[in-house]
């Protein structure tokens, strides 16, 4: 990604953390199986495609489903995973991605969201 675009990405979680440890574990497993090839290991983007940790799509279940399950961004290269992953799986991946954003905050690699 060109430096000018990288610099415009706000490195902060777009959603409160949600989910339970079992859901995060399932999300990590399904992410590793289906997402890391394009979006990077541990949800840390590699610069070619969006870093999901900072994506507003991860903050909204319906938007996430439109993209991940229904293929709303298929023309841009993001295929639908509805035939490969269950709704439970894609919800778990979303919970894992949000958890990874908050882990970046805890590690000092991102900023906490600013209120209001």
LINZI-V119939 format. One record per residue. N is the residue number from 0. RES is the residue in one letter. D_CENTER is the distance of its C-alpha to the mean C-alpha in whole Angstrom. Layout:
BEGIN
n=N res=RES d_center=D_CENTER
n=N res=RES d_center=D_CENTER
END
This chain:
BEGIN
n=0 res=X d_center=17
n=1 res=X d_center=20
n=2 res=X d_center=21
n=3 res=X d_center=22
n=4 res=X d_center=18
n=5 res=X d_center=16
n=6 res=X d_center=19
n=7 res=X d_center=18
n=8 res=X d_center=14
n=9 res=X d_center=14
n=10 res=X d_center=12
n=11 res=X d_center=12
n=12 res=X d_center=10
n=13 res=X d_center=10
n=14 res=X d_center=11
n=15 res=X d_center=13
n=16 res=X d_center=12
n=17 res=X d_center=13
n=18 res=X d_center=14
n=19 res=X d_center=17
n=20 res=X d_center=17
n=21 res=X d_center=18
n=22 res=X d_center=14
n=23 res=X d_center=12
n=24 res=X d_center=15
n=25 res=X d_center=14
n=26 res=X d_center=10
n=27 res=X d_center=11
n=28 res=X d_center=14
n=29 res=X d_center=12
n=30 res=X d_center=9
n=31 res=X d_center=12
n=32 res=X d_center=14
n=33 res=X d_center=12
n=34 res=X d_center=9
n=35 res=X d_center=10
n=36 res=X d_center=13
n=37 res=X d_center=12
n=38 res=X d_center=8
n=39 res=X d_center=10
n=40 res=X d_center=11
n=41 res=X d_center=10
n=42 res=X d_center=6
n=43 res=X d_center=9
n=44 res=X d_center=9
n=45 res=X d_center=13
n=46 res=X d_center=14
n=47 res=X d_center=14
n=48 res=X d_center=11
n=49 res=X d_center=9
n=50 res=X d_center=7
n=51 res=X d_center=3
n=52 res=X d_center=5
n=53 res=X d_center=7
n=54 res=X d_center=6
n=55 res=X d_center=9
n=56 res=X d_center=8
n=57 res=X d_center=5
n=58 res=X d_center=9
n=59 res=X d_center=11
n=60 res=X d_center=11
n=61 res=X d_center=14
n=62 res=X d_center=12
n=63 res=X d_center=9
n=64 res=X d_center=12
n=65 res=X d_center=14
n=66 res=X d_center=11
n=67 res=X d_center=10
n=68 res=X d_center=14
n=69 res=X d_center=16
n=70 res=X d_center=15
n=71 res=X d_center=16
n=72 res=X d_center=15
n=73 res=X d_center=17
n=74 res=X d_center=19
n=75 res=X d_center=17
n=76 res=X d_center=16
n=77 res=X d_center=13
n=78 res=X d_center=15
n=79 res=X d_center=15
n=80 res=X d_center=14
n=81 res=X d_center=16
n=82 res=X d_center=19
n=83 res=X d_center=18
n=84 res=X d_center=15
n=85 res=X d_center=17
n=86 res=X d_center=15
n=87 res=X d_center=15
n=88 res=X d_center=13
n=89 res=X d_center=10
n=90 res=X d_center=11
n=91 res=X d_center=11
n=92 res=X d_center=7
n=93 res=X d_center=6
n=94 res=X d_center=8
n=95 res=X d_center=8
n=96 res=X d_center=4
n=97 res=X d_center=6
n=98 res=X d_center=9
n=99 res=X d_center=8
n=100 res=X d_center=8
n=101 res=X d_center=12
n=102 res=X d_center=13
n=103 res=X d_center=13
n=104 res=X d_center=15
n=105 res=X d_center=17
n=106 res=X d_center=18
n=107 res=X d_center=19
n=108 res=X d_center=16
n=109 res=X d_center=15
n=110 res=X d_center=16
n=111 res=X d_center=16
n=112 res=X d_center=16
n=113 res=X d_center=20
n=114 res=X d_center=21
n=115 res=X d_center=23
END
